[in-house]
């Protein structure tokens, strides 16, 4: 059995994060307690912490990690519906991230975007006007 400080060093996870995860993953990450209330982590808890870190590093949300770990614990983790649900969640996260990044980039350079749009619109209008005037100019008839 290991103390929170030892587990923190072994897993490179701050103690406050371990305490937060204990609350967040209630029933999944449950270290034993001494009579004095100190946490004692066994190999199973350390394995769960490693899995949480691995999934977090992949950018997976805490809600999805909870569902995944709950499913794994229940032996249902490999069912098709859970796999599809995880894929849908992951795609949703990717799309959300891409949209956020696009808005962030646009908001980071608003003057470039604003300057370009009217110039492009004016150029298109001039091109269209030039094409219209050429099309409306009558061609001389050849008498012959």
Backbone bond lengths (Angstrom), bond angles and torsions (degrees), N, CA, C in turn:
res aa  C-N    CA-C-N  psi(-1)  N-CA   C-N-CA  omega(-1)  CA-C   N-CA-C  phi
1 X - - - 1.455 - - 1.535 109.02 -
2 X 1.310 114.09 144.51 1.458 120.11 -175.00 1.522 110.76 -123.82
3 X 1.338 116.19 150.06 1.466 121.92 176.45 1.529 108.48 -80.22
4 X 1.322 115.86 168.49 1.464 120.54 179.25 1.528 110.49 -62.80
5 X 1.320 116.91 -36.43 1.463 120.87 179.26 1.535 110.45 -64.64
6 X 1.323 116.97 -43.68 1.465 120.78 179.09 1.532 111.15 -64.28
7 X 1.319 116.21 -43.56 1.473 120.14 179.81 1.520 109.89 -65.92
8 X 1.319 116.64 -39.02 1.457 121.50 177.93 1.527 110.27 -57.77
9 X 1.305 116.36 -45.68 1.468 120.77 179.74 1.529 111.52 -69.67
10 X 1.333 116.65 -40.40 1.469 120.28 -178.89 1.525 112.19 -65.80
11 X 1.322 116.55 -37.09 1.472 120.62 -174.34 1.525 113.09 -102.42
12 X 1.338 116.38 -1.91 1.461 121.51 -177.22 1.534 110.54 55.18
13 X 1.325 114.54 46.08 1.466 122.41 179.72 1.516 107.71 -128.38
14 X 1.329 118.04 124.96 1.467 120.03 -178.54 1.535 111.56 -59.74
15 X 1.335 117.18 147.31 1.470 120.54 179.30 1.532 113.29 -55.57
16 X 1.345 117.15 -38.48 1.470 118.45 -179.00 1.529 110.92 -65.25
17 X 1.325 116.92 -31.38 1.462 120.37 176.76 1.528 110.14 -69.93
18 X 1.317 116.99 -41.02 1.475 120.28 177.59 1.529 110.80 -61.23
19 X 1.336 116.55 -41.33 1.468 119.61 178.26 1.527 110.84 -65.94
20 X 1.340 116.68 -40.83 1.465 120.91 177.82 1.519 110.35 -62.22
21 X 1.333 117.13 -47.05 1.463 120.65 179.64 1.522 111.48 -61.86
22 X 1.326 117.04 -34.80 1.467 120.02 177.97 1.529 110.21 -59.94
23 X 1.328 116.71 -41.44 1.471 120.57 177.54 1.526 110.63 -71.79
24 X 1.326 116.10 -43.69 1.466 122.13 -176.63 1.531 111.97 -66.39
25 X 1.324 116.64 -36.92 1.463 122.00 -177.04 1.530 110.46 -108.53
26 X 1.327 114.85 46.37 1.461 121.04 -178.83 1.531 109.78 -57.18
27 X 1.305 115.25 129.61 1.457 120.48 -178.80 1.520 113.28 88.68
28 X 1.329 116.90 -14.18 1.467 121.67 179.01 1.522 109.79 -107.23
29 X 1.334 115.65 -46.49 1.464 121.92 177.94 1.530 106.85 -113.68
30 X 1.301 115.97 97.00 1.462 120.79 -174.95 1.522 109.92 -132.49
31 X 1.338 116.78 88.66 1.468 118.25 177.83 1.528 110.74 -68.39
32 X 1.307 115.02 153.69 1.464 119.66 176.27 1.524 108.04 -71.04
33 X 1.332 116.24 162.06 1.466 121.54 178.10 1.517 109.11 -123.34
34 X 1.324 114.48 143.01 1.470 119.24 173.89 1.531 107.85 -77.94
35 X 1.289 117.09 173.78 1.474 120.58 176.94 1.521 110.38 -60.18
36 X 1.311 116.60 -29.93 1.464 121.71 178.28 1.527 113.08 -82.27
37 X 1.330 118.06 -3.02 1.466 121.88 176.86 1.519 114.68 92.19
38 X 1.329 117.63 4.32 1.460 119.46 179.49 1.532 110.29 -77.54
39 X 1.318 114.92 143.71 1.462 120.37 -179.91 1.525 111.17 -75.30
40 X 1.319 114.99 143.58 1.463 122.15 173.72 1.517 107.85 -133.87
41 X 1.317 114.81 118.77 1.458 121.61 -176.61 1.526 110.27 -99.41
42 X 1.321 115.45 135.57 1.453 121.42 174.99 1.520 109.59 -103.31
43 X 1.320 115.83 -176.37 1.474 120.28 -177.93 1.525 111.87 -63.72
44 X 1.333 118.17 -32.35 1.461 120.59 179.18 1.530 110.62 -65.39
45 X 1.326 117.40 -45.37 1.471 121.14 179.28 1.528 110.90 -65.02
46 X 1.323 116.27 -39.02 1.467 119.99 179.00 1.529 109.91 -65.25
47 X 1.308 116.91 -37.11 1.462 121.56 176.86 1.536 110.57 -64.36
48 X 1.329 116.79 -42.90 1.471 121.28 178.14 1.527 109.90 -62.35
49 X 1.332 117.21 -43.12 1.469 121.26 178.87 1.528 109.70 -60.89
50 X 1.318 116.95 -43.06 1.463 120.33 177.69 1.516 112.00 -60.87
51 X 1.325 116.49 -40.14 1.475 121.06 179.52 1.530 110.38 -67.13
52 X 1.335 116.66 -42.24 1.472 120.40 178.27 1.527 109.63 -60.31
53 X 1.328 116.82 -47.00 1.472 120.65 179.42 1.521 111.19 -60.05
54 X 1.312 116.59 -43.89 1.467 121.72 -179.66 1.530 110.70 -59.60
55 X 1.326 116.53 -46.46 1.468 120.64 -179.35 1.527 111.37 -69.26
56 X 1.338 117.26 -39.23 1.474 120.48 176.92 1.523 110.66 -61.74
57 X 1.327 116.79 -40.74 1.464 120.91 179.43 1.526 111.54 -64.11
58 X 1.326 116.87 -24.05 1.462 121.31 176.89 1.526 111.39 -84.22
59 X 1.330 116.56 -1.60 1.462 120.83 177.63 1.520 113.73 85.91
60 X 1.310 117.21 17.52 1.459 120.89 -178.24 1.534 109.36 -84.37
61 X 1.326 116.19 139.00 1.464 121.62 -177.55 1.524 111.17 -70.28
62 X 1.335 114.91 157.98 1.462 119.89 179.34 1.529 111.48 -61.62
63 X 1.334 117.67 -37.04 1.471 120.03 178.22 1.525 111.06 -60.40
64 X 1.321 116.00 -45.73 1.469 119.38 179.25 1.518 111.22 -65.83
65 X 1.326 116.74 -38.53 1.472 119.88 178.89 1.529 109.24 -62.48
66 X 1.336 116.64 -42.90 1.472 120.19 178.16 1.525 110.54 -58.16
67 X 1.327 116.00 -48.52 1.472 119.42 -179.49 1.520 110.85 -62.03
68 X 1.320 115.65 -42.50 1.457 120.15 -178.87 1.525 111.21 -63.39
69 X 1.328 116.76 -47.55 1.462 120.07 -179.48 1.523 111.47 -67.36
70 X 1.339 117.43 -35.97 1.466 120.59 176.65 1.517 110.23 -63.25
71 X 1.338 115.68 -43.34 1.462 120.41 179.84 1.521 111.14 -65.03
72 X 1.320 115.83 -43.30 1.465 119.64 179.32 1.517 110.32 -60.84
73 X 1.325 116.40 -40.89 1.451 120.79 179.33 1.519 112.30 -65.75
74 X 1.330 116.39 -31.01 1.458 120.84 -179.03 1.520 111.39 -88.66
75 X 1.322 117.42 -4.35 1.459 120.82 179.85 1.513 113.67 77.71
76 X 1.328 117.27 19.41 1.454 120.85 -177.12 1.528 110.97 -110.55
77 X 1.328 117.22 3.01 1.461 121.99 -172.44 1.503 115.19 -56.20
78 X 1.320 118.76 -25.78 1.454 119.02 -175.42 1.520 113.24 -97.94
79 X 1.319 118.52 4.83 1.455 119.16 -179.28 1.523 110.12 -65.29
80 X 1.318 115.47 149.59 1.463 121.22 -175.89 1.519 111.26 -60.92
81 X 1.320 117.88 -41.76 1.462 119.48 -177.54 1.528 111.48 -63.47
82 X 1.326 117.63 -37.51 1.462 120.16 178.34 1.520 110.66 -70.12
83 X 1.312 117.50 -38.14 1.455 120.94 178.31 1.523 109.64 -63.58
84 X 1.330 116.82 -45.59 1.468 120.43 179.12 1.525 111.10 -64.36
85 X 1.317 116.64 -41.55 1.458 120.73 178.79 1.526 110.30 -61.25
86 X 1.319 116.97 -42.80 1.462 121.14 178.31 1.526 111.19 -64.03
87 X 1.335 117.09 -40.14 1.461 120.41 178.20 1.525 111.29 -63.79
88 X 1.321 116.39 -44.43 1.464 120.45 178.44 1.522 109.96 -61.27
89 X 1.327 117.46 -44.75 1.461 120.69 178.74 1.522 111.46 -61.43
90 X 1.317 116.89 -42.79 1.469 121.14 -179.10 1.523 110.54 -65.00
91 X 1.339 116.83 -44.25 1.464 120.41 178.09 1.527 110.83 -62.58
92 X 1.308 116.73 -40.37 1.464 120.60 177.56 1.521 110.35 -60.61
93 X 1.325 117.30 -43.49 1.463 120.95 178.13 1.520 111.28 -63.03
94 X 1.333 117.11 -42.00 1.462 121.03 -179.78 1.522 110.08 -63.83
95 X 1.325 117.06 -46.00 1.467 121.06 179.88 1.520 110.46 -63.03
96 X 1.315 116.53 -44.98 1.467 120.98 179.19 1.527 110.19 -59.33
97 X 1.327 117.21 -43.20 1.456 121.90 179.83 1.525 110.80 -64.30
98 X 1.327 116.83 -43.29 1.469 120.62 179.58 1.524 111.28 -63.14
99 X 1.326 116.98 -42.85 1.461 120.85 178.60 1.523 110.09 -63.02
100 X 1.325 116.45 -45.70 1.453 120.97 178.92 1.524 110.70 -58.66
101 X 1.332 116.69 -46.95 1.465 120.86 -179.47 1.531 110.87 -62.53
102 X 1.319 117.27 -39.43 1.469 120.51 178.71 1.516 111.05 -63.04
103 X 1.336 117.23 -46.07 1.462 120.48 177.89 1.518 111.17 -63.73
104 X 1.323 116.07 -39.22 1.462 120.34 179.58 1.521 110.22 -62.25
105 X 1.329 116.85 -43.92 1.460 120.64 179.50 1.519 110.81 -65.02
106 X 1.329 116.93 -42.12 1.465 120.03 178.77 1.523 111.17 -63.98
107 X 1.304 117.14 -42.13 1.465 120.92 179.87 1.517 111.67 -72.56
108 X 1.318 117.21 -23.25 1.459 120.90 178.88 1.513 112.38 -74.27
109 X 1.340 117.54 -23.54 1.465 122.29 -178.78 1.529 110.87 -132.79
110 X 1.334 117.21 56.59 1.460 117.59 -175.12 1.524 113.45 -66.40
111 X 1.347 118.40 -33.63 1.461 119.01 -176.39 1.522 111.41 -67.68
112 X 1.336 117.98 -38.46 1.461 120.60 177.40 1.512 110.30 -59.75
113 X 1.319 115.88 -47.14 1.459 120.98 -176.72 1.525 110.28 -64.34
114 X 1.335 116.56 -45.00 1.462 120.46 -177.97 1.515 109.93 -66.18
115 X 1.338 118.98 -41.19 1.456 121.34 -179.41 1.523 111.69 -66.11
116 X 1.322 116.72 -36.98 1.459 119.77 -176.57 1.506 112.43 -72.56
117 X 1.314 118.04 -39.11 1.460 120.46 -172.82 1.522 111.55 -62.80
118 X 1.352 120.69 -51.77 1.463 118.76 -179.96 1.528 112.05 -64.04
119 X 1.334 117.95 -37.93 1.461 119.91 -179.90 1.520 109.87 -62.15
120 X 1.302 117.39 -42.78 1.460 121.45 178.72 1.517 110.03 -65.33
121 X 1.323 116.82 -42.94 1.460 120.80 -179.56 1.525 109.98 -63.63
122 X 1.362 117.63 -42.41 1.462 120.58 178.64 1.519 110.80 -63.38
123 X 1.332 116.52 -42.92 1.457 120.35 -179.79 1.522 110.51 -62.76
124 X 1.314 117.45 -39.26 1.462 120.55 178.90 1.517 110.29 -66.59
125 X 1.349 116.89 -40.32 1.469 120.10 178.69 1.521 110.79 -63.91
126 X 1.356 116.81 -42.06 1.457 120.19 179.03 1.524 110.60 -63.48
127 X 1.327 117.04 -42.14 1.456 121.51 179.09 1.519 110.01 -62.99
128 X 1.342 115.66 -44.63 1.457 119.86 179.42 1.526 110.23 -63.78
129 X 1.348 117.11 -41.66 1.457 120.77 -179.42 1.525 110.29 -64.31
130 X 1.327 116.39 -40.50 1.463 120.25 178.47 1.512 110.93 -63.97
131 X 1.285 117.61 -41.06 1.468 121.81 179.57 1.511 109.66 -66.89
132 X 1.351 117.61 -38.49 1.456 121.18 179.74 1.528 110.75 -66.13
133 X 1.349 116.62 -41.19 1.465 118.34 -177.13 1.519 110.39 -69.05
134 X 1.346 116.74 -35.13 1.462 118.94 177.04 1.520 110.53 -67.24
135 X 1.315 115.66 -39.60 1.472 119.11 -177.94 1.506 111.04 -71.05
136 X 1.361 117.75 -29.55 1.446 119.66 -177.26 1.529 112.31 -87.17
137 X 1.325 119.66 -10.57 1.453 122.91 177.88 1.525 108.27 -74.95
138 X 1.327 116.88 119.24 1.465 118.85 -177.89 1.518 111.02 -70.71
139 X 1.292 115.85 142.03 1.465 122.26 177.26 1.530 107.67 -83.16
140 X 1.340 117.17 138.54 1.487 118.22 178.86 1.523 109.41 -68.04
141 X 1.329 115.13 143.02 1.454 120.65 179.38 1.510 109.61 -83.84
142 X 1.276 114.48 138.74 1.467 118.96 178.14 1.517 108.13 -88.24
143 X 1.349 115.96 118.46 1.469 119.85 177.49 1.521 106.99 -95.77
144 X 1.181 113.07 124.65 1.388 108.80 179.17 1.387 120.23 -164.72
